[in-house]
Amino acid sequence: MSWWQWTLLAIVALLAIVAVYDLVQRKHAILRNFPVIGHLRFLLEAIGPELRQYIVTDNDSDKPFSRDQRRWVYTSAKQVNTYYGFGTDNDLEGSNHYLIIKHAPFPLDEPHRGDPGDDPSAALPMAKVLGAARGRREAFRPPSAVNISSMSFGSLSGRAVEALNRGAARAGCWQGT
């Protein structure tokens, strides 16, 4: 036999071993029902995000259930981790079916800073008007350029929260306790 016949025989033997394994394993029904060929589904699923990013479609355009919803159902059925990151590729501001709750970082009007006779140790004034670039109805200028972003203080230690509060107070932007 020539080398290409040996190569062909080795490939057929390898595929036969994979097929036998697929038929006896109990983890994936797709591999049990479609031995050898079922591996293509898992390969396409693995490279799917890259293909969808540039070629096909996004994760929300499938009907009746989006790809994100199906991913959650699949992981729930397999009893693996169903928690995913906070990031989203959804257009939250451009769609009318998303509920957006925005916090009010500066709910009270503060006196205008920068007038002659103001205390020089007062907060560093902010030059940017937040919301003006998009024509927001309630655009505002924060009283200080240094602020603490809204975050989950539950994920920080008590000393970290205290350090943030002290740093913001030193910058003159926040009078926390």
C-alpha positions as CSV (number, residue, x, y, z in Angstrom):
1,M,0.0,0.0,0.0
2,S,1.2,3.5,-0.7
3,W,1.4,6.4,1.8
4,W,-1.9,8.0,0.7
5,Q,-3.7,4.7,1.3
6,W,-2.3,4.5,4.7
7,T,-3.3,8.1,5.4
8,L,-6.8,7.5,4.2
9,L,-7.0,4.3,6.3
10,A,-5.8,6.2,9.4
11,I,-8.4,9.0,8.8
12,V,-11.2,6.4,8.4
13,A,-10.1,4.6,11.6
14,L,-10.0,7.8,13.5
15,L,-13.5,8.8,12.4
16,A,-14.7,5.3,13.3
17,I,-13.3,5.7,16.8
18,V,-14.9,9.1,17.2
19,A,-18.2,7.7,15.9
20,V,-18.2,4.8,18.4
21,Y,-17.4,7.3,21.2
22,D,-20.2,9.6,20.1
23,L,-22.7,6.7,20.1
24,V,-21.9,5.5,23.7
25,Q,-21.4,8.9,25.4
26,R,-24.4,10.3,27.4
27,K,-23.4,14.0,27.7
28,H,-24.6,15.4,24.3
29,A,-27.7,14.2,22.5
30,I,-26.5,15.8,19.3
31,L,-23.4,13.7,19.2
32,R,-25.3,10.6,20.0
33,N,-27.9,11.3,17.2
34,F,-25.3,12.6,14.7
35,P,-22.0,11.0,15.4
36,V,-18.9,12.7,13.9
37,I,-21.0,15.4,12.0
38,G,-22.4,16.7,15.3
39,H,-19.0,18.1,16.2
40,L,-19.5,20.6,13.4
41,R,-22.3,22.2,15.4
42,F,-20.0,22.7,18.3
43,L,-17.3,24.1,16.1
44,L,-19.7,26.6,14.5
45,E,-21.1,27.5,17.9
46,A,-17.6,28.3,19.1
47,I,-16.7,30.5,16.1
48,G,-20.3,31.9,15.9
49,P,-19.6,35.2,17.7
50,E,-16.8,36.1,15.2
51,L,-19.0,35.2,12.2
52,R,-22.0,37.2,13.5
53,Q,-19.9,40.2,14.4
54,Y,-19.0,40.9,10.8
55,I,-21.1,38.7,8.5
56,V,-24.4,37.4,9.6
57,T,-26.4,39.0,12.4
58,D,-26.3,40.3,15.9
59,N,-27.4,38.4,19.1
60,D,-30.8,40.1,19.3
61,S,-32.3,39.7,15.8
62,D,-33.3,36.0,16.0
63,K,-37.0,35.3,16.4
64,P,-38.9,34.3,18.5
65,F,-36.0,34.1,21.0
66,S,-32.8,35.9,20.8
67,R,-29.4,34.2,20.9
68,D,-28.8,35.6,24.4
69,Q,-32.0,34.1,25.6
70,R,-31.3,30.7,24.1
71,R,-27.8,30.7,25.6
72,W,-29.3,31.3,29.0
73,V,-31.8,28.4,28.5
74,Y,-29.0,26.0,27.3
75,T,-26.7,26.8,30.2
76,S,-29.7,26.4,32.6
77,A,-30.5,23.0,31.1
78,K,-26.9,21.9,31.5
79,Q,-27.0,23.1,35.1
80,V,-23.9,25.3,34.6
81,N,-23.2,28.9,35.5
82,T,-26.0,31.1,34.1
83,Y,-24.4,34.4,35.2
84,Y,-23.0,36.7,32.5
85,G,-21.3,40.0,32.4
86,F,-23.0,43.3,32.8
87,G,-22.1,44.6,29.3
88,T,-24.7,44.7,26.6
89,D,-24.7,45.1,22.9
90,N,-28.3,46.3,22.9
91,D,-29.2,49.8,21.9
92,L,-30.7,50.9,25.3
93,E,-31.2,54.6,24.5
94,G,-32.4,54.2,20.9
95,S,-35.1,51.6,21.7
96,N,-38.4,52.4,23.3
97,H,-38.9,49.0,25.0
98,Y,-36.1,49.3,27.6
99,L,-36.7,50.7,31.0
100,I,-33.8,52.9,32.1
101,I,-33.6,54.1,35.6
102,K,-31.1,56.9,36.0
103,H,-29.9,58.1,39.4
104,A,-29.8,61.8,40.3
105,P,-26.2,62.5,41.3
106,F,-27.0,66.2,42.0
107,P,-30.7,66.5,42.9
108,L,-30.4,69.8,44.6
109,D,-29.4,73.1,43.0
110,E,-26.2,74.4,44.5
111,P,-25.2,78.1,44.5
112,H,-23.1,79.2,41.5
113,R,-19.4,78.9,42.2
114,G,-16.7,81.1,40.7
115,D,-18.2,84.5,41.7
116,P,-15.8,87.0,43.1
117,G,-15.4,86.5,46.8
118,D,-16.1,82.8,46.7
119,D,-14.0,80.6,48.9
120,P,-10.9,79.4,46.9
121,S,-11.0,76.0,48.8
122,A,-14.4,75.3,47.2
123,A,-14.9,72.6,44.7
124,L,-13.1,72.6,41.4
125,P,-15.7,73.9,39.0
126,M,-16.7,71.6,36.1
127,A,-16.3,73.0,32.6
128,K,-18.5,70.4,30.8
129,V,-22.3,70.5,30.7
130,L,-23.5,66.9,31.0
131,G,-26.2,66.0,28.5
132,A,-25.7,69.1,26.4
133,A,-24.0,67.2,23.5
134,R,-27.2,65.2,22.9
135,G,-29.6,68.1,23.6
136,R,-31.0,66.6,26.8
137,R,-33.8,68.6,28.3
138,E,-32.3,68.5,31.8
139,A,-28.6,69.1,31.0
140,F,-26.6,70.3,33.9
141,R,-23.1,71.4,35.0
142,P,-21.8,69.4,38.0
143,P,-20.5,71.6,40.8
144,S,-17.2,69.8,40.7
145,A,-14.9,68.1,38.2
146,V,-14.0,65.4,40.8
147,N,-16.8,63.1,41.8
148,I,-17.4,59.5,42.9
149,S,-19.2,57.5,40.3
150,S,-22.3,55.5,41.2
151,M,-21.0,52.0,41.9
152,S,-21.8,49.1,44.1
153,F,-20.2,50.0,47.4
154,G,-21.2,46.4,48.5
155,S,-18.4,45.1,46.4
156,L,-15.8,47.3,48.1
157,S,-14.4,47.0,51.6
158,G,-15.3,49.4,54.3
159,R,-11.8,50.9,54.2
160,A,-12.1,51.4,50.4
161,V,-15.4,53.3,50.7
162,E,-13.9,55.4,53.5
163,A,-10.9,56.2,51.3
164,L,-13.1,57.2,48.4
165,N,-15.2,59.4,50.7
166,R,-12.1,61.1,52.2
167,G,-10.5,61.7,48.8
168,A,-13.7,63.2,47.4
169,A,-14.0,65.4,50.5
170,R,-10.4,66.6,50.1
171,A,-11.1,67.5,46.5
172,G,-14.0,69.6,47.8
173,C,-16.7,67.9,45.8
174,W,-18.6,65.9,48.3
175,Q,-19.6,66.4,51.9
176,G,-20.0,62.7,52.9
177,T,-19.9,61.2,56.3
